[in-house]
Amino acid sequence: MSRFVERVRGRLAPILLLAGSAAYLLLFVRHGWVPGDVGLLGQTAVRVLDGELPHREFIDMYTGGLAFLHAAVFRAFGVHSVGLRWLLFAATLAALPAFYLLARRAARPAVAAAATAIGVSWGVPLYFESMPSWYNLFLAGVGTELLLRYRDRGRRRDLVAAGACAGVSIVIKSAGLLFVAAAFLYFVLLEQDELREKLAAAGDRSPAGRGRRGSVLVAAGLALFALVVVRFIGQWWNVMNVLHFVVPGMALSGLLLWRETKLPPTSVGSRLVGLSNKALPFLGGLAVPIALFLLPYALAGAWTAIADPAILFPSERVERAYYSLPNVKTLICALPVVAVFLLPWLKLDVRRWDRRLAVPGLVAAGLAVSFGARREVYQLVWFAARPLVPLLAVCGAWTLARGRLPQTRAQDLFLVLAAVSLGSLVQFPLSMGIYFAYVAPLVALAYLHIAAGVPEHRVPWRLHGVVGLLFLAFGVIWNGINHPIKQGAAVSPRVGLVPLGLERAELDVSPFERDVYQTVVELVGQHSPPGSCILATPDAPEIYYLADRCNPTPTFTEIFDPDYGTTAAVERMGELIRQRRLPMAIVNRTPAFSTIPPELIPMLGSRFARRAEVGQFLVFWEPTEGTPASTPR
């Protein structure tokens, strides 16, 4: 009977997880927006539909593959932002089984489903927009499961499929390279384990000595990786950046270096063969989607457009968008979670303390959820969650160094840690709370794998359950209703929303936003002919998209234009208005990243006879020079 019940639970848990997640995600398909992102995603897709190539005709903030994917959705279902959100909905549900299977490797079905649900509640609902980082997350999860399946079955096609996931991820956004780095760290671990098994089978117990060129090669590669991690944060060198973005990678590479010292002497050739057996199929799979992405550029003879190193390494482009992590003092909020992790290593009766602290912990969690709308309580929970990545990396590396886990469990834990440690770098340099959501589902998996790596009699399951219940309830109740920009800072509930009422984005927004954008789009329709170009600046791509007007510039967010803000750039803008005979210009007075040049508004006032203030926008029309002509796309 018990086996039957366990079998039913094993099959029921993933079904309930999938159904519950789908029902929960449906609440967010039309709920809220960030106008600039809606405009950015929509306009890049429209311009691809019009035959333009990312990086040739316009500056794409990402690699460019997402623009092609969104253009395909528009071509199939019409130009509407809700279509992109349905794509995200489908992708989330498609990736969910991989995350559940990863959790299932560490725990029984009910616990695995609960951990996956925590990842859902701290993931896509926090910002339900088809942003590229979501697809990086999904593909990292699927790729991780495929790499572990290769370990289980030894089928190279799983390596090829994992590489294909990495390739698609890179094509969508350069952050996909982070999963490639995680995979190569995992290959080093596998090769070390395989070498140890071969030597043990051959009865080789020779001590370390001469002829360690193979180990020197591996050590040099790991040292290079560590150097790249250190250089990653560039000029932004402070305690929090080092803790969050350097320590996790250093912990894993340090673990591999330490393991390398325990191996007998090996040749360079043998190590290269062992690593290439895994790396080459992976790289082969990676090359296919990248080659397909490059094909349109090859056919158009536009290699130079895609050859810019800034496409894959956009550090110079984004350095002006830096947003710091919370203050170092906020680390104190993570101490309760740290205590739960350290409890198994203390010389205490864990089970007794687990029983003693479970009820007080549950009360504290209940209070935190009940009063989560209060800024101090809300931030306390977030400040407890954000340092989990370095905590998990260090605890996981220590667990693996002790060598008490079965080999397969240790390999599972290492790969999940590598995926989350490197995936968390997506938070740099724009370390806003919402960027934590792009890695949070992997954080939940790593938490579960480390908890399960402790001997059963030393695991404080009740306390882990309290922590999990806190994050699950808090995520569903407070993170889901919060505005994306406010995630991690304060609760700004998205309530009282109304339909935007515009053809291209029938989303639910605030009444103020509806009135502003309806008025602006109406003015654009009245004072510019269909098919014409207008000027909307800075950081206002949603105007072009919502009003169905073309953008005469290659930029969507002016922060990526190194000349923007200078007097010369304003003069060029005025010349563009004259040469293209633009009928309208719109100034966004509250840009997300860029600044308004002081000469811009006076220049536009001299070029246009009429102006109006609509919310955060200044709308100019009726050019003072000549008669505007319709400018085709």
C-alpha positions as CSV (number, residue, x, y, z in Angstrom):
1,M,0.0,0.0,0.0
2,S,2.8,2.4,0.9
3,R,4.5,1.8,-2.4
4,F,1.2,2.5,-4.2
5,V,0.8,5.8,-2.3
6,E,4.4,6.8,-3.0
7,R,3.9,6.0,-6.7
8,V,0.7,8.1,-6.8
9,R,2.4,11.0,-5.0
10,G,5.3,10.8,-7.4
11,R,3.0,11.2,-10.4
12,L,0.7,13.6,-8.8
13,A,3.3,16.1,-7.6
14,P,4.6,17.3,-11.1
15,I,1.0,17.4,-12.4
16,L,-0.1,19.6,-9.6
17,L,3.0,21.7,-10.0
18,L,2.4,22.2,-13.7
19,A,-1.3,22.9,-13.3
20,G,-0.8,25.3,-10.4
21,S,2.0,27.2,-12.1
22,A,-0.1,27.6,-15.3
23,A,-3.1,28.9,-13.3
24,Y,-0.9,31.3,-11.4
25,L,1.0,32.5,-14.5
26,L,-2.3,33.2,-16.3
27,L,-2.9,36.0,-13.8
28,F,0.0,38.0,-15.3
29,V,-0.3,37.6,-19.0
30,R,-1.9,41.1,-19.4
31,H,-1.0,42.5,-16.0
32,G,1.1,45.6,-15.8
33,W,4.0,46.8,-18.0
34,V,7.2,48.7,-18.2
35,P,6.6,50.9,-21.2
36,G,10.2,51.2,-22.4
37,D,10.6,47.4,-22.4
38,V,7.3,46.9,-24.2
39,G,8.4,49.4,-26.8
40,L,11.9,48.0,-27.1
41,L,10.8,44.4,-27.6
42,G,8.0,45.4,-30.0
43,Q,9.9,47.8,-32.1
44,T,12.9,45.5,-32.6
45,A,10.5,42.8,-33.8
46,V,8.7,45.2,-36.1
47,R,11.9,46.4,-37.6
48,V,13.0,42.9,-38.3
49,L,9.6,42.3,-40.0
50,D,10.4,45.3,-42.1
51,G,13.5,43.6,-43.4
52,E,16.1,45.3,-41.1
53,L,18.9,43.4,-39.4
54,P,19.8,43.9,-35.7
55,H,23.2,45.7,-35.4
56,R,23.1,46.7,-39.1
57,E,20.1,49.1,-39.3
58,F,19.6,49.5,-35.6
59,I,21.4,49.1,-32.3
60,D,20.1,46.0,-30.5
61,M,20.7,45.9,-26.8
62,Y,21.1,42.1,-27.0
63,T,22.7,39.6,-29.4
64,G,19.7,39.8,-31.8
65,G,18.1,36.4,-31.8
66,L,15.3,37.5,-29.6
67,A,14.2,40.1,-32.2
68,F,14.0,37.4,-34.9
69,L,11.9,35.2,-32.5
70,H,9.6,38.0,-31.6
71,A,9.2,38.9,-35.3
72,A,8.2,35.3,-36.0
73,V,5.5,35.6,-33.3
74,F,4.3,38.9,-34.8
75,R,4.2,37.4,-38.3
76,A,2.2,34.4,-37.1
77,F,-0.2,36.1,-34.7
78,G,-0.2,39.8,-35.5
79,V,1.7,42.7,-34.0
80,H,0.6,42.7,-30.4
81,S,2.6,42.6,-27.2
82,V,0.3,40.1,-25.6
83,G,1.6,37.6,-28.2
84,L,5.1,38.0,-26.8
85,R,3.8,37.3,-23.4
86,W,2.0,34.1,-24.5
87,L,5.4,33.1,-25.9
88,L,6.9,33.6,-22.4
89,F,4.0,31.7,-20.8
90,A,4.6,28.7,-23.1
91,A,8.4,28.8,-22.6
92,T,8.0,28.9,-18.8
93,L,5.8,25.8,-18.8
94,A,8.1,24.1,-21.2
95,A,11.1,24.6,-19.0
96,L,9.3,23.8,-15.8
97,P,9.7,20.0,-16.0
98,A,13.5,20.4,-16.3
99,F,13.6,22.4,-13.1
100,Y,11.4,19.8,-11.4
101,L,13.7,16.9,-12.6
102,L,16.7,18.8,-11.2
103,A,15.0,19.2,-7.9
104,R,13.8,15.5,-8.0
105,R,17.4,14.4,-8.1
106,A,17.8,15.8,-4.5
107,A,14.5,15.1,-2.9
108,R,11.2,13.2,-3.0
109,P,8.5,14.4,-5.3
110,A,6.5,16.6,-2.9
111,V,9.7,18.4,-1.7
112,A,11.0,18.7,-5.3
113,A,7.7,20.2,-6.4
114,A,7.7,22.7,-3.5
115,A,11.2,23.9,-4.3
116,T,10.3,24.3,-7.9
117,A,7.2,26.2,-6.9
118,I,9.3,28.6,-4.9
119,G,11.4,29.2,-8.0
120,V,8.2,30.0,-9.9
121,S,6.9,32.4,-7.3
122,W,10.2,34.3,-7.3
123,G,10.6,34.1,-11.1
124,V,8.6,35.1,-14.1
125,P,5.6,36.6,-12.3
126,L,7.9,39.3,-10.9
127,Y,8.2,40.7,-14.4
128,F,6.0,39.0,-16.9
129,E,7.6,40.4,-20.1
130,S,9.4,38.4,-22.8
131,M,12.8,39.6,-21.7
132,P,15.9,37.7,-22.9
133,S,17.1,36.9,-19.4
134,W,14.1,34.7,-18.9
135,Y,15.2,32.5,-21.8
136,N,18.8,32.5,-20.6
137,L,17.4,31.1,-17.3
138,F,15.1,28.5,-19.0
139,L,17.9,27.3,-21.3
140,A,20.3,27.0,-18.4
141,G,17.9,24.9,-16.5
142,V,17.2,22.6,-19.5
143,G,20.9,22.5,-20.4
144,T,21.8,21.5,-16.8
145,E,19.4,18.6,-16.8
146,L,20.8,17.5,-20.2
147,L,24.3,17.5,-18.9
148,L,23.3,15.4,-15.9
149,R,21.5,13.0,-18.3
150,Y,24.7,12.6,-20.2
151,R,26.5,11.7,-17.0
152,D,23.7,9.1,-16.3
153,R,23.5,7.5,-19.7
154,G,26.7,8.4,-21.4
155,R,24.9,9.5,-24.6
156,R,26.7,12.2,-26.5
157,R,23.5,13.5,-28.1
158,D,22.7,14.8,-24.6
159,L,25.9,16.8,-24.8
160,V,25.0,18.1,-28.2
161,A,21.5,19.1,-27.0
162,A,23.0,20.9,-24.0
163,G,25.3,22.7,-26.3
164,A,22.4,23.7,-28.5
165,C,20.7,25.2,-25.5
166,A,23.8,27.2,-24.8
167,G,24.0,28.3,-28.4
168,V,20.4,29.5,-28.5
169,S,20.9,31.2,-25.2
170,I,23.9,33.2,-26.6
171,V,22.0,34.1,-29.7
172,I,19.3,35.6,-27.5
173,K,21.6,37.4,-25.1
174,S,25.3,37.2,-24.4
175,A,24.6,36.1,-20.8
176,G,24.3,32.6,-22.3
177,L,28.1,32.5,-22.2
178,L,27.7,32.1,-18.4
179,F,26.1,28.7,-18.8
180,V,28.9,27.7,-21.2
181,A,31.4,28.6,-18.4
182,A,29.4,26.5,-15.9
183,A,29.4,23.6,-18.3
184,F,33.2,23.7,-18.8
185,L,33.7,23.8,-15.0
186,Y,31.5,20.7,-14.8
187,F,33.5,19.0,-17.6
188,V,36.7,19.5,-15.5
189,L,35.0,17.9,-12.5
190,L,33.8,14.9,-14.5
191,E,37.2,14.5,-16.1
192,Q,38.8,14.6,-12.6
193,D,36.4,11.9,-11.3
194,E,36.9,9.7,-14.4
195,L,40.7,10.0,-14.1
196,R,40.5,9.0,-10.4
197,E,38.4,6.0,-11.3
198,K,40.7,4.9,-14.1
199,L,43.8,5.1,-11.8
200,A,42.0,3.3,-9.0
201,A,41.0,0.5,-11.4
202,A,44.6,0.2,-12.6
203,G,45.9,0.1,-9.0
204,D,47.9,3.3,-9.5
205,R,48.7,4.8,-6.1
206,S,51.7,6.9,-7.2
207,P,52.2,10.1,-5.3
208,A,52.2,13.5,-7.0
209,G,55.6,14.3,-8.5
210,R,57.2,15.0,-11.8
211,G,55.3,15.0,-15.0
212,R,52.3,17.0,-13.8
213,R,51.9,18.9,-17.1
214,G,48.3,17.8,-17.3
215,S,47.5,19.3,-14.0
216,V,49.4,22.4,-14.9
217,L,47.2,22.8,-18.0
218,V,44.0,22.4,-16.0
219,A,45.3,24.7,-13.3
220,A,46.1,27.3,-15.9
221,G,42.6,27.1,-17.3
222,L,41.1,27.5,-13.9
223,A,43.4,30.4,-13.0
224,L,42.3,32.1,-16.3
225,F,38.7,31.6,-15.3
226,A,39.3,33.1,-11.9
227,L,41.0,36.1,-13.5
228,V,38.0,36.6,-15.8
229,V,35.7,36.5,-12.8
230,V,37.8,39.0,-11.0
231,R,37.9,41.3,-14.0
232,F,34.2,41.0,-14.6
233,I,33.3,43.7,-12.1
234,G,35.8,46.1,-13.6
235,Q,36.0,49.4,-11.8
236,W,33.0,48.6,-9.5
237,W,35.2,47.0,-6.9
238,N,33.5,47.0,-3.5
239,V,32.6,44.5,-0.8
240,M,29.1,43.6,-2.0
241,N,30.2,43.1,-5.7
242,V,33.1,40.9,-4.6
243,L,30.8,38.9,-2.4
244,H,28.0,38.4,-4.9
245,F,29.9,38.2,-8.2
246,V,33.5,37.0,-7.4
247,V,33.3,34.8,-4.3
248,P,30.9,32.1,-5.9
249,G,33.1,31.6,-9.0
250,M,36.3,31.6,-6.9
251,A,34.8,29.0,-4.5
252,L,34.1,26.6,-7.3
253,S,37.3,27.1,-9.2
254,G,39.2,26.9,-5.9
255,L,37.5,23.6,-5.2
256,L,38.6,22.2,-8.6
257,L,42.2,23.4,-8.1
258,W,42.2,21.7,-4.7
259,R,40.9,18.5,-6.2
260,E,43.6,18.7,-8.9
261,T,46.3,18.6,-6.2
262,K,45.0,15.2,-5.1
263,L,45.5,13.6,-8.5
264,P,48.5,11.6,-9.6
265,P,50.8,12.9,-12.4
266,T,49.1,13.0,-15.8
267,S,50.2,14.1,-19.3
268,V,48.8,17.0,-21.2
269,G,47.6,14.6,-24.0
270,S,45.5,12.5,-21.6
271,R,43.9,15.5,-20.0
272,L,43.1,17.1,-23.4
273,V,41.5,13.8,-24.6
274,G,39.4,13.5,-21.5
275,L,38.1,17.1,-21.7
276,S,37.6,17.1,-25.4
277,N,35.4,14.0,-25.3
278,K,32.9,16.1,-23.5
279,A,33.7,19.6,-24.8
280,L,33.6,18.9,-28.5
281,P,30.1,17.5,-28.7
282,F,28.9,20.3,-26.5
283,L,30.6,22.9,-28.7
284,G,29.2,21.2,-31.8
285,G,25.7,21.6,-30.5
286,L,26.5,25.2,-29.5
287,A,27.7,26.1,-33.1
288,V,24.5,25.1,-34.9
289,P,22.1,27.9,-33.6
290,I,24.9,30.4,-33.8
291,A,25.5,29.5,-37.4
292,L,21.8,29.7,-38.2
293,F,21.7,33.2,-36.6
294,L,24.7,34.4,-38.6
295,L,23.2,33.1,-41.9
296,P,21.1,36.2,-42.7
297,Y,24.2,38.4,-42.1
298,A,26.2,36.2,-44.4
299,L,23.6,36.3,-47.2
300,A,23.4,40.1,-46.8
301,G,27.2,40.6,-46.7
302,A,26.8,42.2,-43.3
303,W,29.6,40.5,-41.4
304,T,31.0,43.8,-40.1
305,A,27.6,44.6,-38.4
306,I,27.8,41.5,-36.3
307,A,31.5,41.4,-35.7
308,D,31.4,44.1,-33.0
309,P,32.8,42.6,-29.8
310,A,30.4,44.7,-27.8
311,I,27.6,42.4,-28.9
312,L,28.9,39.6,-26.8
313,F,30.8,41.7,-24.3
314,P,28.7,44.8,-23.9
315,S,30.5,46.1,-20.7
316,E,31.2,49.5,-22.3
317,R,27.6,49.9,-23.4
318,V,26.1,49.2,-20.0
319,E,28.6,50.8,-17.6
320,R,26.5,53.9,-17.5
321,A,23.5,51.8,-16.3
322,Y,25.2,50.7,-13.1
323,Y,22.9,50.1,-10.2
324,S,24.5,49.0,-6.9
325,L,23.6,46.1,-4.7
326,P,22.0,46.8,-1.2
327,N,24.3,48.1,1.5
328,V,26.7,45.7,3.1
329,K,24.9,46.2,6.4
330,T,21.9,44.4,4.9
331,L,23.8,41.1,5.1
332,I,22.7,40.9,8.7
333,C,19.2,40.1,7.5
334,A,20.5,36.8,6.0
335,L,21.8,35.5,9.4
336,P,18.7,33.4,10.2
337,V,19.1,31.5,6.9
338,V,22.9,31.2,7.5
339,A,22.2,29.8,10.9
340,V,19.9,27.1,9.4
341,F,22.7,26.2,7.0
342,L,25.4,26.0,9.7
343,L,23.3,24.1,12.2
344,P,24.2,20.6,10.7
345,W,27.9,21.4,11.2
346,L,27.6,22.4,14.8
347,K,28.1,19.9,17.6
348,L,24.5,20.1,18.7
349,D,21.5,17.8,18.7
350,V,20.2,19.0,15.4
351,R,16.8,17.2,15.7
352,R,16.1,18.7,19.1
353,W,17.0,22.2,18.0
354,D,15.0,21.6,14.8
355,R,11.9,20.8,16.9
356,R,12.6,23.7,19.3
357,L,13.0,26.4,16.7
358,A,10.4,25.2,14.2
359,V,7.4,26.8,15.9
360,P,9.1,30.2,16.7
361,G,10.4,30.2,13.1
362,L,7.0,29.5,11.7
363,V,5.5,32.4,13.8
364,A,8.3,34.7,12.6
365,A,7.7,33.7,9.0
366,G,4.0,34.2,9.4
367,L,4.5,37.7,10.7
368,A,6.9,38.5,7.9
369,V,4.3,37.5,5.3
370,S,1.5,39.2,7.1
371,F,3.3,42.5,7.3
372,G,5.1,42.2,4.0
373,A,3.6,45.4,2.7
374,R,5.6,47.4,5.2
375,R,8.8,48.6,3.6
376,E,11.1,47.4,6.4
377,V,9.6,43.9,6.5
378,Y,9.6,43.6,2.7
379,Q,13.2,44.6,2.5
380,L,14.2,42.3,5.3
381,V,12.9,39.2,3.4
382,W,14.6,40.4,0.2
383,F,17.9,41.2,1.9
384,A,17.8,37.6,3.4
385,A,17.3,36.1,-0.1
386,R,19.8,38.0,-2.2
387,P,23.0,36.9,-0.5
388,L,22.0,33.2,-0.9
389,V,24.1,32.7,-4.0
390,P,27.5,33.3,-2.3
391,L,26.3,31.5,0.8
392,L,25.2,28.5,-1.3
393,A,28.5,28.5,-3.3
394,V,30.7,28.5,-0.2
395,C,28.6,26.0,1.7
396,G,28.4,23.8,-1.4
397,A,32.1,23.9,-2.1
398,W,32.8,23.0,1.5
399,T,30.4,20.1,1.4
400,L,32.0,18.8,-1.8
401,A,35.5,19.3,-0.4
402,R,34.7,17.0,2.6
403,G,34.1,14.2,0.0
404,R,31.3,12.5,1.9
405,L,28.7,12.6,-0.8
406,P,28.2,9.8,-3.3
407,Q,29.9,10.7,-6.6
408,T,26.7,11.2,-8.6
409,R,25.2,13.4,-5.9
410,A,28.4,15.4,-5.7
411,Q,28.4,15.9,-9.5
412,D,24.7,17.0,-9.4
413,L,25.4,19.5,-6.6
414,F,28.5,20.9,-8.4
415,L,26.7,21.5,-11.7
416,V,23.7,23.2,-10.0
417,L,26.1,25.4,-8.0
418,A,28.0,26.3,-11.2
419,A,24.8,27.2,-13.0
420,V,23.5,29.4,-10.2
421,S,26.9,31.0,-9.3
422,L,27.7,32.0,-12.9
423,G,24.0,32.7,-13.7
424,S,23.9,35.2,-10.9
425,L,26.3,37.4,-12.8
426,V,23.3,38.5,-14.9
427,Q,22.7,40.9,-12.0
428,F,25.8,42.9,-12.9
429,P,26.0,45.8,-13.5
430,L,22.3,46.6,-13.2
431,S,21.8,45.0,-9.8
432,M,18.1,46.0,-9.3
433,G,15.9,43.6,-7.4
434,I,14.2,42.3,-10.5
435,Y,17.5,40.9,-11.8
436,F,17.6,38.6,-8.9
437,A,14.5,37.0,-10.2
438,Y,16.4,35.9,-13.3
439,V,18.4,33.5,-11.2
440,A,16.1,32.8,-8.2
441,P,14.7,29.5,-9.6
442,L,18.2,28.1,-9.7
443,V,18.9,29.5,-6.2
444,A,15.9,27.4,-4.9
445,L,17.4,24.3,-6.6
446,A,20.9,24.9,-5.2
447,Y,19.4,25.3,-1.7
448,L,17.6,22.0,-2.0
449,H,20.7,20.2,-3.3
450,I,22.9,21.4,-0.4
451,A,20.3,20.6,2.2
452,A,19.9,17.1,0.8
453,G,23.7,16.7,0.8
454,V,23.9,16.6,4.6
455,P,23.5,13.2,6.3
456,E,19.8,12.6,7.0
457,H,20.1,12.6,10.8
458,R,21.8,16.1,10.6
459,V,19.2,17.8,8.3
460,P,16.9,20.3,10.1
461,W,14.1,19.6,7.7
462,R,11.5,21.6,9.8
463,L,13.6,24.7,9.7
464,H,14.3,24.3,6.0
465,G,10.6,23.9,5.6
466,V,9.9,27.1,7.4
467,V,12.4,29.0,5.2
468,G,10.8,27.5,2.1
469,L,7.3,28.3,3.3
470,L,8.3,31.9,4.0
471,F,9.8,32.5,0.5
472,L,6.9,30.7,-1.2
473,A,4.2,32.6,0.6
474,F,6.0,35.9,0.3
475,G,6.7,35.4,-3.4
476,V,3.1,34.6,-4.2
477,I,1.5,37.3,-2.0
478,W,3.8,40.3,-2.3
479,N,6.3,39.8,-5.2
480,G,3.5,38.9,-7.6
481,I,1.6,42.1,-7.2
482,N,4.6,44.4,-7.0
483,H,5.7,46.7,-9.8
484,P,8.8,45.3,-11.5
485,I,10.9,48.4,-10.9
486,K,10.1,48.3,-7.2
487,Q,11.0,44.6,-6.6
488,G,13.4,44.3,-3.7
489,A,13.0,47.9,-2.6
490,A,9.4,48.4,-1.5
491,V,5.8,47.3,-2.3
492,S,4.1,49.3,-5.0
493,P,1.0,47.2,-5.7
494,R,-0.2,47.1,-9.3
495,V,-3.9,47.4,-8.4
496,G,-6.8,49.2,-10.1
497,L,-5.4,48.5,-13.5
498,V,-7.4,49.3,-16.6
499,P,-7.0,48.2,-20.3
500,L,-4.5,50.4,-22.2
501,G,-6.9,50.5,-25.1
502,L,-4.3,50.6,-27.8
503,E,-4.2,48.1,-30.6
504,R,-0.6,46.9,-30.3
505,A,-0.6,46.5,-26.5
506,E,-3.9,45.6,-25.0
507,L,-2.4,45.4,-21.5
508,D,-3.7,46.3,-18.1
509,V,-2.0,49.5,-16.9
510,S,-2.7,52.3,-14.4
511,P,-5.5,54.8,-15.4
512,F,-2.8,57.6,-15.5
513,E,-0.7,55.6,-17.9
514,R,-3.7,54.8,-20.1
515,D,-4.7,58.5,-20.3
516,V,-1.1,59.6,-21.1
517,Y,-0.4,57.1,-23.8
518,Q,-3.8,57.3,-25.4
519,T,-3.5,61.1,-25.6
520,V,0.1,60.9,-27.1
521,V,-0.9,58.3,-29.6
522,E,-3.9,60.3,-30.6
523,L,-1.8,63.4,-31.1
524,V,0.7,61.4,-33.2
525,G,-2.2,60.1,-35.3
526,Q,-3.6,63.6,-35.8
527,H,-0.3,65.4,-36.7
528,S,1.7,62.8,-38.6
529,P,0.6,60.8,-41.7
530,P,0.6,56.9,-41.5
531,G,4.0,55.5,-42.5
532,S,5.9,58.6,-41.5
533,C,8.8,58.9,-39.1
534,I,8.7,60.9,-35.9
535,L,11.3,61.6,-33.2
536,A,10.8,60.3,-29.7
537,T,13.7,60.8,-27.2
538,P,15.3,59.9,-24.8
539,D,14.4,56.3,-23.9
540,A,10.9,56.3,-25.4
541,P,10.8,53.4,-27.9
542,E,7.2,52.7,-26.8
543,I,6.0,55.8,-28.6
544,Y,7.2,54.5,-32.0
545,Y,5.7,51.1,-31.3
546,L,2.3,52.1,-29.9
547,A,1.7,54.8,-32.5
548,D,2.9,52.7,-35.4
549,R,5.5,55.2,-36.6
550,C,9.0,54.6,-37.7
551,N,12.1,55.5,-35.9
552,P,14.6,57.5,-38.0
553,T,17.5,56.7,-35.7
554,P,19.3,53.4,-35.0
555,T,18.8,53.8,-31.3
556,F,16.0,52.8,-28.9
557,T,17.6,53.7,-25.6
558,E,20.0,56.6,-26.0
559,I,22.3,55.5,-23.2
560,F,23.8,53.1,-25.8
561,D,24.6,56.0,-28.1
562,P,28.0,57.3,-26.8
563,D,27.5,60.7,-28.4
564,Y,24.0,61.3,-26.9
565,G,23.8,64.3,-24.6
566,T,26.4,66.4,-26.4
567,T,25.8,69.6,-28.2
568,A,26.9,68.0,-31.4
569,A,24.3,65.2,-31.0
570,V,21.5,67.8,-30.5
571,E,22.6,69.7,-33.6
572,R,22.6,66.4,-35.6
573,M,19.1,65.8,-34.2
574,G,18.0,69.2,-35.5
575,E,19.5,68.5,-38.9
576,L,17.7,65.1,-39.0
577,I,14.4,66.8,-38.4
578,R,15.1,69.3,-41.2
579,Q,16.4,66.7,-43.7
580,R,13.8,64.1,-43.1
581,R,11.1,66.7,-42.6
582,L,9.8,65.0,-39.5
583,P,6.3,66.2,-38.6
584,M,6.6,65.6,-34.8
585,A,9.0,65.3,-31.9
586,I,8.4,63.9,-28.4
587,V,10.6,64.4,-25.4
588,N,10.4,61.9,-22.5
589,R,11.1,64.0,-19.4
590,T,11.6,61.0,-17.1
591,P,14.0,58.7,-19.0
592,A,15.0,55.5,-17.3
593,F,18.7,55.8,-18.0
594,S,19.6,58.6,-20.3
595,T,19.7,62.3,-19.5
596,I,18.0,65.2,-21.4
597,P,20.6,67.5,-23.0
598,P,19.8,71.1,-21.9
599,E,19.9,72.2,-25.6
600,L,17.3,69.7,-26.7
601,I,14.0,71.3,-25.7
602,P,15.0,74.8,-26.9
603,M,16.1,73.3,-30.2
604,L,12.8,71.6,-30.7
605,G,10.9,74.7,-29.7
606,S,12.6,76.5,-32.5
607,R,11.8,73.8,-35.0
608,F,8.1,73.3,-34.2
609,A,5.4,75.9,-33.8
610,R,3.2,74.0,-31.3
611,R,3.7,72.0,-28.2
612,A,1.7,70.3,-25.5
613,E,2.5,68.6,-22.1
614,V,1.1,65.1,-21.7
615,G,2.1,63.5,-18.5
616,Q,5.9,63.0,-18.7
617,F,6.0,63.8,-22.4
618,L,6.5,67.1,-24.2
619,V,4.9,66.8,-27.7
620,F,6.0,69.1,-30.5
621,W,4.3,69.4,-33.9
622,E,3.8,71.8,-36.9
623,P,7.3,72.3,-38.2
624,T,8.4,75.8,-38.8
625,E,10.4,75.0,-41.9
626,G,8.5,73.7,-44.9
627,T,5.7,71.2,-45.1
628,P,6.2,67.7,-43.7
629,A,6.1,64.8,-46.0
630,S,5.3,61.2,-45.4
631,T,8.5,59.3,-45.0
632,P,8.1,55.6,-45.8
633,R,9.5,52.9,-43.6
